[in-house]
Amino acid sequence: MSLTDYTNPGSELLQSGGRVVSARALPSEKVMADQIKIGTIFIEEGTPLPDSLKFESEPYSNGWRSVKNLNGYGLDRKIREVGWTLFNLAQIKASVFGFDREKAARKALNRVLANVKSDNFNSLEISQVAAKRFLGLSYVTVSAHARHLQESMFLLHDKRLAKRNQARLAYSRADRGG
């Protein structure tokens, strides 16, 4: 793959512009999977959604669904129309070395999804996918923003999380003997 770095708002790899390492794949290389592109939103399965919110999605892996035909901005508009909130949070990155760039991109994305899930957020938006080489070894870096979809306008204002946090607090007090 060519290591030309440029902005191309019309690229199929980029929804609504962005940076890409290369727009041409060499004959010996595969193009990244359609699900792993800038602007793609992933939502954790089982995330509560309003009944009036309708959008297409398809299964990705490990309890995550890929939203089709909507980027973060489009999904945010639909969610706000029904009175819910889609928070845009911290950026998360993961890099994976590998000869097969598509497999490396999937592994990197799975690492990012695992980080989002461990932080108790329920969605993610891919912000950059870069395939590069270092000392002859190819690697892929996936950068994404953790997102969180919920009814309340206050982040993580959820009864389930409040109970869990109270349990953690009680456990930490018991450890300190207080």
C-alpha angles and dihedrals in degrees: 000000000000113000095218110140115207146132118255116173092188096054117122088221090061126057110202095359131289140141127308131180094220139354094200126065119207115241091257094053133081124227115242118266117271092243093060104066137114114284096022113140123212121196124193113245112252094033108147111247131182114260091235093057111094127177137142121257139166132207116266111174145297096019098318130120127204115226112228127215095005133089124198094277094050093046091047091054092050091048094049090050089063093044099256129120133236109196121208109214142169125332118250126195134191129180127197129187118219145132093237106064095196092055090045090051091051092049091049091049091049089053091051091048090051090052091050092049093049089054090055095246119136106209144035138197121208111231102175140007115190128179112197143155130238120186089341095309118114121222138173126220120199117195120190143164119238110234130189126205119200143137097245122077089220113085114253092356092157128137091221092054092044090055091048092049091049089051090051091049092050090048093050091048091051089052091054091047095244 
